[in-house]
Amino acid sequence: MRCPFCTFEESKVIDSRPTDDSTRIRRRRECISCGKRFTTYEVIENVPIVVVKKDKSREVFDRNKLYNGMLRACEKRPVSLDTLDAAVNDIETTLQNSLDREVTTGYIGELAMDKLKDIDEVAYVRFASVYRQFKDINTFMEELAKLLSEK
């Protein structure tokens, strides 16, 4: 951290505490060169994830869209909302931790299908049928055959 008084590039932290709203960390620092003290605030940087759609248009990632799609697949299935929320959180964390700031809908769909496969196989097949746009019963049967062969 550069000193605002002498522009020396090294300082030491004397005191560190969260702000009242707990969204930032307030740090009291002391310049190693001139000895003067100053305050800095540390904030978590949230870089938005951009989703590249099939038509090449782009939009900001919306976890609610993912949640609602997975919720529709789990309709009338014994899947708790907490389980579904945890799966969406895992997917969102995976996206945030990746170095890519742009992800395709295909990648997000594959992550969702992987989670649903572990949660509920019927929900997985429902989601896959919409996501992969099954054209006929044969495509549907191929997906079921794959699922059965993995067991």
Phi, psi and omega in degrees: 000126183282133179292130179288347183266312184242359180063018175293144189271358181239138177213165177241148180276126180263319182214144181220129178204153178288154175285175183300322182271001177059028177258349180220163174248128178265127180236129171267128182238158176231129180291134180287331183278301186263346177081359180283154182253149178209165183248138173233159177236131180255129182233142176289131180269120177254105178269124183293147176265129180258130180261126177265117183275173183300327180274012179073004174285162183233144174210160180288140180302132179236108183297333180294325177297316178296314181301313182295322177296317179289326178295319177299320179293331182266006182303134180059028176243155182280060180243122181285154178295328178295319178297316180294318179296320178296322179295316179295321177299318178298317180295315180297320178296318177300317180293318180295324183279346178285156180279349181279132176267346176239128178232153180272158176297330178299317179295316179296318179298319178295319177298318180295318180294321177300317179293315182294328179299322179283331184277307185201121185293326178293317177298322177300312181294321177300312181296316181297323182296324177280314184297315182270001176051062179304128183272328183209180183294331180295319178297319178298315181294323178298318179295319177296321179297319177299316181297318179292323181291333179286338181286000000 
